[in-house]
Amino acid sequence: MLDIMRGSKKPIHFVISKWDTLVNEYSLEQLRDRLLEIEEFKNLIQARNEAL
């Protein structure tokens, strides 16, 4: 899925489902930081930011 997103020129939206089960445990910043620990996800975000 990340390969498809990487090749796309269209905006990408990430939806956090079940936020109600996470909000009492984690802040949005903590969740973002945790996602960025995934190398492939981090690379996708960096590549998209560089393309702007």
Residue pairs with C-beta under 8 A, 6 or more apart in sequence:
2 40
2 41
2 44
5 12
5 44
6 43
6 44
6 47
12 44
12 48
16 22
16 31
22 31
26 34
35 41
36 42
36 45
